[in-house]
Amino acid sequence: MPRTYFSAEVKREAVDLVLHSRLTVASAAQQIGCSVNALHNWLNKHRQRTVDTEPPTFVPLTLADSKPSSIEIVTPNGFTLRLNQPLSLGELLAAITSC
């Protein structure tokens, strides 16, 4: 069976279907006419280019009180970190990175 080559435009369209139209990889691959493995490869290359070219995103924090009495952080995996009267941002960061 001959190998099928896809243009950069078709690859971009397939990646956009998965990332923006929220189609599954299998559905997008079927719609484009490529294999699921090929689309996974295109997605990985797209993500790598995005990581290499986009600057990191910083999320500003606003404290309601200039001296909070305690801070509670719940991680996505359900781990809860409680700090009573953190002395500094450095202490907070040290506690978070030790989780």
MOPAC internal coordinates of N, CA, C and O (Angstrom, degrees):
PM7 1SCF
backbone

  N    0.0000 0     0.00 0     0.00 0    0    0    0
  C    1.4500 1     0.00 0     0.00 0    1    0    0
  C    1.5350 1   108.74 1     0.00 0    2    1    0
  O    1.2310 1   120.00 1   -48.50 1    3    2    1
  N    1.3402 1   117.60 1   131.50 1    3    2    1
  C    1.4672 1   119.46 1  -177.56 1    5    3    2
  C    1.5201 1   111.77 1   -70.55 1    6    5    3
  O    1.2310 1   121.52 1   -31.51 1    7    6    5
  N    1.3066 1   114.69 1   148.49 1    7    6    5
  C    1.4575 1   121.30 1   179.51 1    9    7    6
  C    1.5280 1   109.28 1   -76.32 1   10    9    7
  O    1.2310 1   120.53 1   -42.66 1   11   10    9
  N    1.3310 1   116.59 1   137.34 1   11   10    9
  C    1.4599 1   121.72 1   179.56 1   13   11   10
  C    1.5240 1   109.23 1   -99.42 1   14   13   11
  O    1.2310 1   120.54 1   -47.36 1   15   14   13
  N    1.3090 1   116.57 1   132.64 1   15   14   13
  C    1.4579 1   121.76 1   177.57 1   17   15   14
  C    1.5228 1   108.85 1  -108.43 1   18   17   15
  O    1.2310 1   120.89 1   -40.28 1   19   18   17
  N    1.3259 1   115.90 1   139.72 1   19   18   17
  C    1.4633 1   121.57 1  -179.04 1   21   19   18
  C    1.5148 1   109.23 1  -116.07 1   22   21   19
  O    1.2310 1   121.12 1   -39.75 1   23   22   21
  N    1.3191 1   115.46 1   140.25 1   23   22   21
  C    1.4634 1   120.32 1   179.08 1   25   23   22
  C    1.5230 1   110.07 1   -70.82 1   26   25   23
  O    1.2310 1   121.12 1   -16.80 1   27   26   25
  N    1.3201 1   115.47 1   163.20 1   27   26   25
  C    1.4637 1   120.91 1   177.78 1   29   27   26
  C    1.5290 1   110.30 1   -60.36 1   30   29   27
  O    1.2310 1   120.44 1   145.04 1   31   30   29
  N    1.3189 1   116.76 1   -34.96 1   31   30   29
  C    1.4684 1   120.84 1   179.62 1   33   31   30
  C    1.5351 1   111.40 1   -65.18 1   34   33   31
  O    1.2310 1   120.20 1   138.33 1   35   34   33
  N    1.3179 1   117.22 1   -41.67 1   35   34   33
  C    1.4664 1   121.40 1   178.81 1   37   35   34
  C    1.5284 1   109.90 1   -66.40 1   38   37   35
  O    1.2310 1   120.72 1   139.22 1   39   38   37
  N    1.3331 1   116.24 1   -40.78 1   39   38   37
  C    1.4677 1   120.35 1   178.06 1   41   39   38
  C    1.5293 1   110.59 1   -61.75 1   42   41   39
  O    1.2310 1   120.76 1   136.02 1   43   42   41
  N    1.3531 1   116.15 1   -43.98 1   43   42   41
  C    1.4772 1   120.08 1   178.34 1   45   43   42
  C    1.5221 1   111.14 1   -61.90 1   46   45   43
  O    1.2310 1   120.82 1   138.51 1   47   46   45
  N    1.3308 1   116.04 1   -41.49 1   47   46   45
  C    1.4632 1   120.79 1   179.05 1   49   47   46
  C    1.5326 1   110.45 1   -61.84 1   50   49   47
  O    1.2310 1   120.35 1   137.69 1   51   50   49
  N    1.3138 1   116.93 1   -42.31 1   51   50   49
  C    1.4644 1   121.05 1   179.55 1   53   51   50
  C    1.5231 1   110.93 1   -64.85 1   54   53   51
  O    1.2310 1   120.12 1   136.15 1   55   54   53
  N    1.3221 1   117.39 1   -43.85 1   55   54   53
  C    1.4642 1   121.38 1   178.32 1   57   55   54
  C    1.5282 1   109.87 1   -62.78 1   58   57   55
  O    1.2310 1   120.43 1   137.54 1   59   58   57
  N    1.3317 1   116.78 1   -42.46 1   59   58   57
  C    1.4689 1   120.37 1   178.69 1   61   59   58
  C    1.5227 1   112.01 1   -63.20 1   62   61   59
  O    1.2310 1   120.08 1   143.80 1   63   62   61
  N    1.3088 1   117.44 1   -36.20 1   63   62   61
  C    1.4688 1   120.02 1   177.96 1   65   63   62
  C    1.5294 1   110.66 1   -60.17 1   66   65   63
  O    1.2310 1   120.70 1   139.47 1   67   66   65
  N    1.3146 1   116.26 1   -40.53 1   67   66   65
  C    1.4638 1   119.88 1  -178.95 1   69   67   66
  C    1.5264 1   110.72 1   -75.26 1   70   69   67
  O    1.2310 1   120.27 1   134.65 1   71   70   69
  N    1.3264 1   117.10 1   -45.35 1   71   70   69
  C    1.4656 1   120.37 1  -173.19 1   73   71   70
  C    1.5254 1   113.71 1   -79.97 1   74   73   71
  O    1.2310 1   120.12 1   144.16 1   75   74   73
  N    1.3145 1   117.37 1   -35.84 1   75   74   73
  C    1.4675 1   119.36 1  -173.39 1   77   75   74
  C    1.5197 1   114.13 1  -108.52 1   78   77   75
  O    1.2310 1   120.26 1   147.66 1   79   78   77
  N    1.3182 1   117.11 1   -32.34 1   79   78   77
  C    1.4630 1   119.42 1   179.20 1   81   79   78
  C    1.5198 1   111.32 1   -91.26 1   82   81   79
  O    1.2310 1   121.27 1   174.79 1   83   82   81
  N    1.3239 1   115.18 1    -5.21 1   83   82   81
  C    1.4653 1   122.32 1   177.37 1   85   83   82
  C    1.5299 1   113.30 1    59.19 1   86   85   83
  O    1.2310 1   121.17 1  -146.20 1   87   86   85
  N    1.3188 1   115.37 1    33.80 1   87   86   85
  C    1.4596 1   119.57 1   172.27 1   89   87   86
  C    1.5160 1   108.45 1   -81.03 1   90   89   87
  O    1.2310 1   120.45 1   -25.98 1   91   90   89
  N    1.3114 1   116.75 1   154.02 1   91   90   89
  C    1.4557 1   119.26 1   173.73 1   93   91   90
  C    1.5234 1   108.19 1   -70.86 1   94   93   91
  O    1.2310 1   121.02 1   -20.04 1   95   94   93
  N    1.3208 1   115.66 1   159.96 1   95   94   93
  C    1.4614 1   119.86 1   179.04 1   97   95   94
  C    1.5290 1   109.57 1   -60.68 1   98   97   95
  O    1.2310 1   120.62 1   138.70 1   99   98   97
  N    1.3267 1   116.42 1   -41.30 1   99   98   97
  C    1.4671 1   119.71 1  -179.75 1  101   99   98
  C    1.5285 1   111.33 1   -62.39 1  102  101   99
  O    1.2310 1   120.17 1   136.24 1  103  102  101
  N    1.3329 1   117.28 1   -43.76 1  103  102  101
  C    1.4729 1   120.52 1  -179.88 1  105  103  102
  C    1.5241 1   111.52 1   -65.64 1  106  105  103
  O    1.2310 1   120.66 1   136.56 1  107  106  105
  N    1.3383 1   116.35 1   -43.44 1  107  106  105
  C    1.4594 1   119.70 1   179.83 1  109  107  106
  C    1.5207 1   110.85 1   -65.52 1  110  109  107
  O    1.2310 1   120.22 1   139.37 1  111  110  109
  N    1.3350 1   117.19 1   -40.63 1  111  110  109
  C    1.4617 1   120.53 1   179.22 1  113  111  110
  C    1.5257 1   110.59 1   -62.84 1  114  113  111
  O    1.2310 1   120.40 1   138.59 1  115  114  113
  N    1.3146 1   116.84 1   -41.41 1  115  114  113
  C    1.4634 1   120.39 1   178.82 1  117  115  114
  C    1.5269 1   110.54 1   -64.47 1  118  117  115
  O    1.2310 1   120.60 1   138.74 1  119  118  117
  N    1.3339 1   116.45 1   -41.26 1  119  118  117
  C    1.4636 1   120.95 1  -179.26 1  121  119  118
  C    1.5315 1   110.89 1   -65.27 1  122  121  119
  O    1.2310 1   120.28 1   140.18 1  123  122  121
  N    1.3300 1   117.06 1   -39.82 1  123  122  121
  C    1.4651 1   121.55 1  -178.56 1  125  123  122
  C    1.5327 1   111.15 1   -78.76 1  126  125  123
  O    1.2310 1   121.03 1   147.33 1  127  126  125
  N    1.3293 1   115.64 1   -32.67 1  127  126  125
  C    1.4587 1   119.56 1  -177.74 1  129  127  126
  C    1.5170 1   113.22 1    95.84 1  130  129  127
  O    1.2310 1   120.97 1  -154.03 1  131  130  129
  N    1.3208 1   115.75 1    25.97 1  131  130  129
  C    1.4575 1   120.05 1   178.32 1  133  131  130
  C    1.5243 1   109.03 1  -116.86 1  134  133  131
  O    1.2310 1   120.59 1    -5.70 1  135  134  133
  N    1.3172 1   116.48 1   174.30 1  135  134  133
  C    1.4627 1   119.69 1   178.18 1  137  135  134
  C    1.5260 1   109.97 1   -82.12 1  138  137  135
  O    1.2310 1   121.10 1   -20.95 1  139  138  137
  N    1.3084 1   115.50 1   159.05 1  139  138  137
  C    1.4669 1   120.94 1   177.26 1  141  139  138
  C    1.5264 1   109.57 1   -62.92 1  142  141  139
  O    1.2310 1   120.49 1   139.36 1  143  142  141
  N    1.3356 1   116.66 1   -40.64 1  143  142  141
  C    1.4697 1   120.04 1   179.43 1  145  143  142
  C    1.5207 1   111.89 1   -62.03 1  146  145  143
  O    1.2310 1   120.35 1   139.19 1  147  146  145
  N    1.3255 1   116.93 1   -40.81 1  147  146  145
  C    1.4658 1   120.23 1   178.87 1  149  147  146
  C    1.5230 1   110.12 1   -62.41 1  150  149  147
  O    1.2310 1   120.51 1   135.68 1  151  150  149
  N    1.3274 1   116.63 1   -44.32 1  151  150  149
  C    1.4669 1   119.49 1  -179.82 1  153  151  150
  C    1.5224 1   111.48 1   -65.65 1  154  153  151
  O    1.2310 1   119.74 1   142.03 1  155  154  153
  N    1.3133 1   118.10 1   -37.97 1  155  154  153
  C    1.4681 1   120.44 1   175.31 1  157  155  154
  C    1.5333 1   110.39 1   -60.95 1  158  157  155
  O    1.2310 1   120.51 1   138.78 1  159  158  157
  N    1.3261 1   116.63 1   -41.22 1  159  158  157
  C    1.4699 1   119.78 1   177.56 1  161  159  158
  C    1.5222 1   111.27 1   -62.57 1  162  161  159
  O    1.2310 1   120.19 1   136.84 1  163  162  161
  N    1.3420 1   117.25 1   -43.16 1  163  162  161
  C    1.4648 1   120.69 1   179.01 1  165  163  162
  C    1.5211 1   110.89 1   -63.66 1  166  165  163
  O    1.2310 1   120.36 1   139.96 1  167  166  165
  N    1.3327 1   116.92 1   -40.04 1  167  166  165
  C    1.4658 1   120.64 1   178.04 1  169  167  166
  C    1.5191 1   111.01 1   -63.57 1  170  169  167
  O    1.2310 1   120.36 1   136.62 1  171  170  169
  N    1.3310 1   116.93 1   -43.38 1  171  170  169
  C    1.4688 1   120.31 1   179.18 1  173  171  170
  C    1.5193 1   111.40 1   -62.78 1  174  173  171
  O    1.2310 1   120.30 1   137.84 1  175  174  173
  N    1.3412 1   117.03 1   -42.16 1  175  174  173
  C    1.4649 1   120.31 1   178.03 1  177  175  174
  C    1.5243 1   111.02 1   -64.89 1  178  177  175
  O    1.2310 1   120.60 1   139.77 1  179  178  177
  N    1.3323 1   116.46 1   -40.23 1  179  178  177
  C    1.4693 1   120.59 1   177.95 1  181  179  178
  C    1.5282 1   110.36 1   -61.89 1  182  181  179
  O    1.2310 1   120.59 1   133.23 1  183  182  181
  N    1.3238 1   116.49 1   -46.77 1  183  182  181
  C    1.4658 1   120.34 1  -179.23 1  185  183  182
  C    1.5243 1   111.04 1   -63.39 1  186  185  183
  O    1.2310 1   120.13 1   140.70 1  187  186  185
  N    1.3295 1   117.35 1   -39.30 1  187  186  185
  C    1.4578 1   120.35 1   179.16 1  189  187  186
  C    1.5200 1   111.00 1   -65.29 1  190  189  187
  O    1.2310 1   120.33 1   137.74 1  191  190  189
  N    1.3411 1   116.98 1   -42.26 1  191  190  189
  C    1.4709 1   119.85 1   177.07 1  193  191  190
  C    1.5150 1   110.61 1   -62.89 1  194  193  191
  O    1.2310 1   120.27 1   140.50 1  195  194  193
  N    1.3309 1   117.09 1   -39.50 1  195  194  193
  C    1.4635 1   121.38 1  -179.35 1  197  195  194
  C    1.5172 1   110.05 1   -64.78 1  198  197  195
  O    1.2310 1   120.09 1   136.88 1  199  198  197
  N    1.3230 1   117.44 1   -43.12 1  199  198  197
  C    1.4677 1   121.28 1   179.46 1  201  199  198
  C    1.5193 1   109.89 1   -64.46 1  202  201  199
  O    1.2310 1   120.24 1   140.76 1  203  202  201
  N    1.3336 1   117.15 1   -39.24 1  203  202  201
  C    1.4608 1   120.85 1  -177.56 1  205  203  202
  C    1.5224 1   113.24 1   -72.67 1  206  205  203
  O    1.2310 1   119.50 1   152.91 1  207  206  205
  N    1.3411 1   118.56 1   -27.09 1  207  206  205
  C    1.4566 1   120.12 1  -172.58 1  209  207  206
  C    1.5253 1   114.48 1  -105.64 1  210  209  207
  O    1.2310 1   119.39 1   155.91 1  211  210  209
  N    1.3157 1   118.77 1   -24.09 1  211  210  209
  C    1.4569 1   120.13 1  -177.11 1  213  211  210
  C    1.5250 1   110.52 1   -91.93 1  214  213  211
  O    1.2310 1   120.78 1   -44.60 1  215  214  213
  N    1.3295 1   116.11 1   135.40 1  215  214  213
  C    1.4636 1   118.06 1   176.49 1  217  215  214
  C    1.5324 1   109.77 1   -69.12 1  218  217  215
  O    1.2310 1   120.24 1   -23.03 1  219  218  217
  N    1.3186 1   117.14 1   156.97 1  219  218  217
  C    1.4611 1   118.84 1   179.58 1  221  219  218
  C    1.5251 1   110.83 1   -62.77 1  222  221  219
  O    1.2310 1   121.10 1   -29.84 1  223  222  221
  N    1.3060 1   115.51 1   150.16 1  223  222  221
  C    1.4538 1   121.34 1   179.47 1  225  223  222
  C    1.5189 1   108.69 1   -96.50 1  226  225  223
  O    1.2310 1   120.92 1   -51.13 1  227  226  225
  N    1.2987 1   115.84 1   128.87 1  227  226  225
  C    1.4510 1   120.82 1   177.90 1  229  227  226
  C    1.5205 1   108.63 1  -107.63 1  230  229  227
  O    1.2310 1   120.87 1   -44.21 1  231  230  229
  N    1.3006 1   115.95 1   135.79 1  231  230  229
  C    1.4545 1   121.47 1   179.74 1  233  231  230
  C    1.5200 1   107.58 1  -106.26 1  234  233  231
  O    1.2310 1   120.05 1   -61.88 1  235  234  233
  N    1.3320 1   117.52 1   118.12 1  235  234  233
  C    1.4620 1   118.74 1  -179.62 1  237  235  234
  C    1.5240 1   111.14 1   -70.19 1  238  237  235
  O    1.2310 1   120.76 1   -36.99 1  239  238  237
  N    1.3078 1   116.15 1   143.01 1  239  238  237
  C    1.4600 1   122.02 1   176.47 1  241  239  238
  C    1.5150 1   108.86 1  -108.72 1  242  241  239
  O    1.2310 1   120.91 1   -42.65 1  243  242  241
  N    1.3034 1   115.86 1   137.35 1  243  242  241
  C    1.4506 1   121.19 1   176.08 1  245  243  242
  C    1.5152 1   108.20 1  -122.11 1  246  245  243
  O    1.2310 1   120.75 1   -57.68 1  247  246  245
  N    1.3187 1   116.17 1   122.32 1  247  246  245
  C    1.4551 1   120.28 1   178.19 1  249  247  246
  C    1.5197 1   108.81 1   -93.73 1  250  249  247
  O    1.2310 1   121.03 1   -47.66 1  251  250  249
  N    1.3107 1   115.64 1   132.34 1  251  250  249
  C    1.4601 1   120.32 1   179.98 1  253  251  250
  C    1.5140 1   110.71 1   -69.86 1  254  253  251
  O    1.2310 1   120.32 1   147.50 1  255  254  253
  N    1.3169 1   117.00 1   -32.50 1  255  254  253
  C    1.4514 1   122.70 1  -178.52 1  257  255  254
  C    1.5240 1   107.13 1  -124.48 1  258  257  255
  O    1.2310 1   120.58 1   -44.43 1  259  258  257
  N    1.3258 1   116.50 1   135.57 1  259  258  257
  C    1.4556 1   118.33 1  -177.32 1  261  259  258
  C    1.5265 1   112.59 1   -66.39 1  262  261  259
  O    1.2310 1   119.27 1   156.89 1  263  262  261
  N    1.3104 1   118.99 1   -23.11 1  263  262  261
  C    1.4617 1   122.96 1   177.76 1  265  263  262
  C    1.5227 1   108.69 1  -130.05 1  266  265  263
  O    1.2310 1   120.13 1   -98.28 1  267  266  265
  N    1.3306 1   117.36 1    81.72 1  267  266  265
  C    1.4584 1   118.39 1  -179.36 1  269  267  266
  C    1.5186 1   110.98 1   -66.56 1  270  269  267
  O    1.2310 1   121.20 1   -35.68 1  271  270  269
  N    1.3209 1   115.31 1   144.32 1  271  270  269
  C    1.4598 1   119.02 1  -179.91 1  273  271  270
  C    1.5172 1   111.00 1   -78.63 1  274  273  271
  O    1.2310 1   119.52 1   150.41 1  275  274  273
  N    1.3396 1   118.53 1   -29.59 1  275  274  273
  C    1.4587 1   121.15 1   176.14 1  277  275  274
  C    1.5215 1   109.35 1  -157.79 1  278  277  275
  O    1.2310 1   121.54 1   -22.62 1  279  278  277
  N    1.3043 1   114.67 1   157.38 1  279  278  277
  C    1.4555 1   121.84 1   178.59 1  281  279  278
  C    1.5131 1   107.49 1  -128.93 1  282  281  279
  O    1.2310 1   120.55 1   -44.46 1  283  282  281
  N    1.3329 1   116.56 1   135.54 1  283  282  281
  C    1.4593 1   121.62 1   175.82 1  285  283  282
  C    1.5131 1   108.17 1  -124.40 1  286  285  283
  O    1.2310 1   121.10 1   -52.81 1  287  286  285
  N    1.3308 1   115.50 1   127.19 1  287  286  285
  C    1.4575 1   121.99 1   179.64 1  289  287  286
  C    1.5191 1   107.65 1  -123.58 1  290  289  287
  O    1.2310 1   120.69 1   -52.01 1  291  290  289
  N    1.3304 1   116.29 1   127.99 1  291  290  289
  C    1.4612 1   121.54 1   176.99 1  293  291  290
  C    1.5180 1   107.26 1  -110.57 1  294  293  291
  O    1.2310 1   120.19 1   -59.02 1  295  294  293
  N    1.3290 1   117.25 1   120.98 1  295  294  293
  C    1.4542 1   122.33 1  -178.73 1  297  295  294
  C    1.5256 1   110.12 1   -80.54 1  298  297  295
  O    1.2310 1   119.78 1   -18.51 1  299  298  297
  N    1.3258 1   118.02 1   161.49 1  299  298  297
  C    1.4678 1   120.48 1   179.81 1  301  299  298
  C    1.5293 1   113.83 1   -57.56 1  302  301  299
  O    1.2310 1   120.02 1   152.61 1  303  302  301
  N    1.3346 1   117.57 1   -27.39 1  303  302  301
  C    1.4665 1   119.29 1   179.52 1  305  303  302
  C    1.5265 1   112.14 1   -87.44 1  306  305  303
  O    1.2310 1   120.01 1  -172.69 1  307  306  305
  N    1.3391 1   117.60 1     7.31 1  307  306  305
  C    1.4544 1   121.39 1   173.65 1  309  307  306
  C    1.5140 1   115.08 1    94.11 1  310  309  307
  O    1.2310 1   119.64 1   179.76 1  311  310  309
  N    1.3270 1   118.28 1    -0.24 1  311  310  309
  C    1.4600 1   121.42 1   178.60 1  313  311  310
  C    1.5247 1   109.16 1   -73.90 1  314  313  311
  O    1.2310 1   120.02 1   -47.71 1  315  314  313
  N    1.3144 1   117.57 1   132.29 1  315  314  313
  C    1.4626 1   121.79 1  -179.83 1  317  315  314
  C    1.5136 1   109.65 1  -109.32 1  318  317  315
  O    1.2310 1   120.65 1   -49.76 1  319  318  317
  N    1.3203 1   116.35 1   130.24 1  319  318  317
  C    1.4567 1   123.42 1   178.60 1  321  319  318
  C    1.5212 1   107.60 1  -115.30 1  322  321  319
  O    1.2310 1   120.62 1   -58.00 1  323  322  321
  N    1.3271 1   116.41 1   122.00 1  323  322  321
  C    1.4687 1   121.01 1   178.09 1  325  323  322
  C    1.5209 1   109.51 1  -117.50 1  326  325  323
  O    1.2310 1   120.84 1   -53.12 1  327  326  325
  N    1.3178 1   115.99 1   126.88 1  327  326  325
  C    1.4585 1   121.61 1   177.21 1  329  327  326
  C    1.5230 1   108.24 1  -119.89 1  330  329  327
  O    1.2310 1   120.78 1   -54.84 1  331  330  329
  N    1.3060 1   116.11 1   125.16 1  331  330  329
  C    1.4581 1   120.94 1   176.50 1  333  331  330
  C    1.5101 1   108.90 1   -95.02 1  334  333  331
  O    1.2310 1   120.69 1   -59.44 1  335  334  333
  N    1.2896 1   116.29 1   120.56 1  335  334  333
  C    1.4555 1   125.01 1   178.45 1  337  335  334
  C    1.5312 1   112.57 1    48.31 1  338  337  335
  O    1.2310 1   120.27 1  -114.19 1  339  338  337
  N    1.3391 1   117.10 1    65.81 1  339  338  337
  C    1.4649 1   118.60 1   178.26 1  341  339  338
  C    1.5201 1   109.97 1   -62.74 1  342  341  339
  O    1.2310 1   120.99 1   -41.09 1  343  342  341
  N    1.3228 1   115.71 1   138.91 1  343  342  341
  C    1.4555 1   120.41 1  -176.13 1  345  343  342
  C    1.5287 1   112.37 1   -79.13 1  346  345  343
  O    1.2310 1   120.60 1   146.06 1  347  346  345
  N    1.3249 1   116.46 1   -33.94 1  347  346  345
  C    1.4610 1   118.75 1  -175.80 1  349  347  346
  C    1.5204 1   110.59 1  -156.45 1  350  349  347
  O    1.2310 1   121.45 1    -9.86 1  351  350  349
  N    1.3161 1   114.84 1   170.14 1  351  350  349
  C    1.4488 1   120.21 1   175.59 1  353  351  350
  C    1.5239 1   109.89 1   -63.33 1  354  353  351
  O    1.2310 1   120.04 1   144.31 1  355  354  353
  N    1.3198 1   117.54 1   -35.69 1  355  354  353
  C    1.4584 1   121.63 1   177.93 1  357  355  354
  C    1.5143 1   111.75 1   -60.15 1  358  357  355
  O    1.2310 1   120.28 1   138.64 1  359  358  357
  N    1.3161 1   117.06 1   -41.36 1  359  358  357
  C    1.4668 1   120.88 1   178.48 1  361  359  358
  C    1.5259 1   110.18 1   -65.14 1  362  361  359
  O    1.2310 1   121.00 1   137.97 1  363  362  361
  N    1.3098 1   115.70 1   -42.03 1  363  362  361
  C    1.4625 1   120.31 1   178.21 1  365  363  362
  C    1.5220 1   111.23 1   -60.94 1  366  365  363
  O    1.2310 1   120.54 1   132.30 1  367  366  365
  N    1.3499 1   116.58 1   -47.70 1  367  366  365
  C    1.4512 1   120.65 1   179.69 1  369  367  366
  C    1.5261 1   112.02 1   -63.99 1  370  369  367
  O    1.2310 1   120.38 1   141.89 1  371  370  369
  N    1.3164 1   116.89 1   -38.11 1  371  370  369
  C    1.4678 1   120.13 1   178.63 1  373  371  370
  C    1.5270 1   110.20 1   -63.79 1  374  373  371
  O    1.2310 1   120.47 1   140.18 1  375  374  373
  N    1.3284 1   116.71 1   -39.82 1  375  374  373
  C    1.4585 1   120.47 1   179.49 1  377  375  374
  C    1.5204 1   110.87 1   -67.85 1  378  377  375
  O    1.2310 1   119.91 1   139.92 1  379  378  377
  N    1.3252 1   117.78 1   -40.08 1  379  378  377
  C    1.4557 1   120.78 1  -179.39 1  381  379  378
  C    1.5261 1   111.26 1   -66.89 1  382  381  379
  O    1.2310 1   120.26 1   136.84 1  383  382  381
  N    1.3210 1   117.11 1   -43.16 1  383  382  381
  C    1.4731 1   120.05 1  -177.20 1  385  383  382
  C    1.5070 1   112.87 1   -73.01 1  386  385  383
  O    1.2310 1   119.70 1   164.69 1  387  386  385
  N    1.3213 1   118.17 1   -15.31 1  387  386  385
  C    1.4655 1   119.77 1   179.13 1  389  387  386
  C    1.5148 1   111.79 1   -86.37 1  390  389  387
  O    1.2310 1   120.01 1   176.15 1  391  390  389
  N    1.3457 1   117.59 1    -3.85 1  391  390  389
  C    1.4761 1   120.45 1  -178.43 1  393  391  390
  C    1.4749 1   111.55 1   -68.19 1  394  393  391
  O    1.2310 1   120.10 1   180.00 1  395  394  393

